[in-house]
Amino acid sequence: MRPVHETGTGAGVGTGVAAYDAVILAGGRAERLGGADKPGALVGGLPLVERVAAAVRDARTVVVVGPLRDMPGVLFTREDPPGGGPVPALRAGLAEVTSPLVVLLAADLPFVVAGHVGALLAAVPEGGAGAVLVDDEGREQWLTGAWRTATLRAALGAYPGRSLRGLLGPLAPAPVRPPVAPGEIPPWFDCDTVDDLRAARERAVGRGVKGVRVNVLEEWAALVCRELGIDPARVDRTAVLDLTRDVAHGVARPAAPLTAYLLGLAQGAGTAPPDAMERLSRMAKDWARATAEAPATPDTRDS
């Protein structure tokens, strides 16, 4: 039985090993998610594929096998045929690799971070094919591993099948079991179903990627911007929330979303002045003062 590497590597530890490339498989059909764009699903305010790419930010080249996305610095390619499975996808991605080591990851692993990647790379044995993550029951996670590029290419060239386990299992990679603290989410957690995605989003609240803390409001705003084709950089969320707070307190709660909607219509029509939010906030405060100071009007209906 092969010894299991108990890495002791924390989530914030960098790689500190030889140069490597990374291949992220992001072209699956996501049938258990109803065919949705799983790599583009938001977790913690970022698409899943971008969270995974953040874990290999030290790679010389990051190759994503899947549909083209707006990810600067990332090389995109497609398997033949598209959606043909992990082995054709790996073959397409490996064709773009030039480093002696390559990290292979799935695009639906929201809690894999640079420390886990570093542990895998460090565990690749001299003369060995690679290293692969194993879960707490010792099961290999074939889409979370580090490999010698030449060995992987040779194995792919001689392999006629479609099973990733059938391809990688005979290479006898070193198993790596990262420490998982109580309450921490394991790096092998993947988002295969709607329930998985919901759980990942709930657990990602307050957790960061690249040190950026996120919350439900940020994630929802990013999702709405993506759905409506809006550049999130154009949205001053704090100013919008300040405006709706002033309107809710100064006028009435239902007036807050109505005001935000009317402002959006004006922005879209190009009729909103540059200081529209400030002017509307002053109007709401003036409304509150005016109604507080106005004398009560006697009811003369029964006169």
C-alpha positions in Angstrom: 0.0 0.0 0.0 1.4 3.4 -1.0 2.0 5.8 1.9 -0.4 8.7 2.1 1.2 12.2 2.3 -0.3 14.1 5.3 0.6 17.5 3.9 0.3 19.8 6.8 -0.2 22.5 4.2 -2.5 25.3 5.1 -4.8 27.1 2.7 -2.6 30.2 2.5 0.7 28.5 1.7 2.2 29.1 -1.7 3.7 26.4 -3.9 7.5 27.1 -3.7 8.2 24.3 -6.2 9.3 23.9 -9.8 7.5 25.8 -12.6 4.3 24.2 -13.7 1.3 24.8 -16.0 -2.3 24.1 -15.1 -5.2 22.6 -17.0 -8.7 23.2 -15.8 -11.5 21.1 -17.3 -14.6 23.3 -17.7 -16.5 21.8 -20.6 -18.8 19.3 -19.0 -22.5 19.1 -19.7 -23.6 19.6 -16.1 -26.6 17.3 -16.6 -27.4 17.2 -12.8 -27.6 21.0 -12.9 -30.1 20.9 -15.8 -27.4 21.7 -18.3 -26.6 25.1 -16.7 -23.3 26.8 -17.1 -21.7 25.2 -14.0 -18.2 26.7 -14.4 -19.9 30.1 -14.5 -22.0 29.6 -11.5 -21.2 32.1 -8.8 -19.8 31.1 -5.4 -18.7 33.8 -3.0 -19.1 36.4 -5.7 -16.9 34.7 -8.3 -17.6 32.1 -11.0 -16.5 28.6 -10.0 -13.9 28.5 -12.8 -12.3 31.7 -11.6 -12.1 30.4 -8.0 -10.2 27.4 -9.3 -8.0 29.5 -11.5 -7.1 31.6 -8.4 -5.6 28.4 -6.9 -3.1 28.1 -9.7 -2.2 31.8 -10.1 1.5 30.8 -9.8 1.3 28.6 -12.9 3.3 29.7 -16.0 0.3 29.0 -18.2 -3.3 28.4 -17.1 -5.3 26.4 -19.8 -9.1 26.2 -19.5 -10.7 23.5 -21.6 -14.2 24.9 -22.2 -16.2 27.8 -23.7 -14.4 31.1 -24.0 -14.8 33.4 -21.1 -13.6 36.8 -20.0 -10.6 35.7 -18.0 -7.5 37.8 -18.9 -4.2 35.8 -19.0 -5.9 32.5 -19.4 -5.5 30.3 -22.5 -8.8 28.7 -23.8 -9.1 25.6 -25.9 -11.8 23.0 -26.6 -12.0 19.2 -26.6 -13.1 17.4 -29.8 -16.0 17.0 -29.8 -17.1 19.6 -27.3 -18.5 17.9 -24.2 -16.8 14.7 -25.2 -15.6 13.9 -21.6 -12.6 14.4 -19.4 -10.1 12.3 -21.5 -10.6 14.2 -24.7 -10.6 17.5 -22.7 -7.3 16.5 -21.0 -5.8 15.7 -24.3 -6.8 19.1 -25.7 -5.5 20.9 -22.6 -2.2 19.0 -22.5 -1.5 20.0 -26.0 -1.0 23.6 -24.7 1.3 22.6 -21.8 5.0 23.4 -22.0 6.2 23.0 -18.4 7.6 19.8 -17.0 4.8 19.6 -14.4 1.1 20.1 -14.9 -1.7 20.5 -12.4 -5.1 19.0 -13.4 -8.2 20.4 -11.8 -11.9 20.4 -12.4 -13.7 23.7 -12.7 -16.2 22.9 -10.0 -13.9 22.8 -6.9 -14.7 26.1 -5.0 -12.5 25.4 -2.0 -9.3 24.3 -3.7 -6.6 26.9 -2.9 -2.9 27.5 -3.7 -1.8 25.6 -0.6 -3.4 22.4 -1.8 -1.8 22.9 -5.2 1.5 23.4 -3.6 1.1 20.2 -1.6 0.3 18.2 -4.7 3.3 19.5 -6.6 5.7 18.9 -3.6 4.4 15.3 -3.4 5.3 14.3 -6.9 8.0 11.7 -6.3 11.4 11.6 -8.1 10.9 9.2 -11.0 7.1 9.0 -10.3 4.2 10.0 -12.4 2.5 12.4 -10.1 0.4 12.9 -7.0 -3.4 13.0 -6.5 -5.6 14.2 -3.8 -7.5 11.6 -1.7 -10.5 12.3 0.4 -10.9 11.3 4.1 -11.9 7.8 3.0 -8.8 7.3 0.8 -10.6 7.7 -2.6 -8.6 9.3 -5.3 -9.8 12.6 -6.7 -8.7 12.2 -10.3 -9.5 15.8 -11.2 -7.3 17.2 -8.4 -3.7 16.2 -9.1 -0.2 17.1 -10.3 1.6 15.2 -12.9 4.8 14.9 -14.9 3.8 16.2 -18.3 5.9 13.8 -20.3 4.5 10.8 -18.4 0.9 12.0 -18.8 1.4 12.6 -22.6 2.8 9.1 -23.0 -0.1 7.6 -21.1 -2.6 9.5 -23.2 -1.0 8.5 -26.4 -1.4 4.8 -25.6 -4.8 5.0 -24.1 -7.9 4.3 -26.2 -10.5 4.5 -23.4 -12.7 7.3 -22.1 -12.3 6.8 -18.3 -10.1 9.2 -16.4 -9.6 6.6 -13.7 -8.6 4.0 -16.4 -6.0 6.5 -17.7 -4.5 7.8 -14.4 -4.9 4.8 -12.1 -2.2 2.7 -13.6 0.3 5.5 -13.2 0.2 4.9 -9.5 0.3 8.5 -8.3 1.3 9.4 -4.8 -1.8 10.0 -2.6 -2.0 13.3 -0.8 -4.5 13.9 2.0 -4.6 17.5 3.1 -5.5 18.4 6.7 -9.1 19.5 7.1 -9.8 21.3 10.4 -13.2 20.7 12.1 -15.8 22.8 10.3 -13.6 23.5 7.4 -14.7 22.6 3.9 -12.5 19.9 2.2 -10.8 20.8 -1.1 -12.4 17.8 -2.8 -15.9 19.2 -2.3 -17.3 19.7 -5.8 -20.5 21.2 -7.1 -22.3 18.4 -9.0 -25.9 19.2 -8.0 -28.1 22.2 -7.2 -27.8 21.2 -3.5 -24.0 21.2 -3.7 -24.0 24.6 -5.3 -26.3 25.9 -2.6 -24.2 24.5 0.1 -21.0 26.0 -1.4 -22.6 29.4 -1.5 -23.8 29.2 2.1 -20.3 28.1 3.2 -18.5 30.7 1.1 -20.2 33.6 2.9 -17.4 35.5 4.6 -14.6 33.4 3.0 -12.3 35.1 0.6 -10.3 34.4 -2.6 -7.1 36.4 -2.9 -7.9 37.9 0.5 -11.2 39.5 -0.6 -14.1 39.0 1.7 -17.5 38.4 0.2 -21.1 38.3 1.4 -24.5 37.4 0.1 -25.2 40.9 -1.1 -22.0 41.1 -3.2 -22.7 37.7 -4.7 -26.3 38.6 -5.5 -25.3 41.9 -7.1 -22.7 40.1 -9.2 -25.2 37.6 -10.3 -27.8 40.3 -11.3 -25.1 42.2 -13.2 -24.2 39.1 -15.1 -27.8 38.3 -15.9 -28.5 41.9 -17.1 -25.3 42.4 -19.0 -24.1 45.2 -16.7 -20.4 45.8 -15.9 -20.2 45.4 -12.1 -17.5 48.1 -12.0 -20.2 50.6 -13.0 -22.3 49.9 -10.0 -21.7 52.0 -6.9 -23.4 49.6 -4.5 -22.8 51.7 -1.4 -24.3 54.8 -3.0 -27.4 52.9 -4.1 -27.8 51.4 -0.6 -27.4 54.9 0.9 -30.1 56.3 -1.4 -32.6 53.5 -0.7 -31.9 53.9 3.1 -32.6 57.7 2.9 -35.8 57.2 0.9 -37.0 54.4 3.2 -36.5 56.5 6.3 -37.5 59.9 4.8 -40.5 58.9 2.6 -41.7 55.3 3.0 -40.1 51.8 2.7 -42.0 50.9 -0.5 -40.6 54.2 -2.0 -37.0 52.9 -1.8 -37.1 50.1 -4.4 -39.4 52.3 -6.6 -36.9 55.2 -6.5 -34.0 52.9 -7.4 -36.0 51.5 -10.3 -36.9 55.0 -11.6 -33.3 56.0 -11.3 -32.3 53.0 -13.3 -34.8 53.9 -16.0 -33.4 57.5 -16.1 -29.8 56.2 -16.3 -30.8 53.9 -19.1 -32.5 56.7 -21.0 -29.6 59.0 -20.4 -31.7 61.6 -18.6 -30.3 61.2 -15.1 -27.9 64.1 -14.1 -24.4 63.1 -12.8 -25.4 63.8 -9.2 -28.8 62.1 -9.4 -28.3 59.9 -6.3 -27.2 62.9 -4.2 -30.1 65.0 -5.4 -32.6 62.2 -4.7 -31.2 61.6 -1.2 -31.6 65.3 -0.4 -35.1 65.2 -1.7 -35.9 62.3 0.6 -34.4 64.1 3.6 -36.3 67.3 2.7 -39.5 65.3 2.4 -39.0 63.9 5.9 -38.4 67.4 7.3 -41.3 68.9 5.4 -43.8 66.3 6.6 -42.5 66.6 10.2 -42.9 70.3 10.2 -46.2 70.6 8.4 -49.2 71.4 10.6 -51.9 68.9 10.9 -54.8 69.5 8.5 -58.1 69.5 10.3 -60.6 67.0 9.1 -63.7 69.0 7.9 -65.5 66.2 6.2 -68.2 66.0 8.9 -68.7 69.8 9.1 
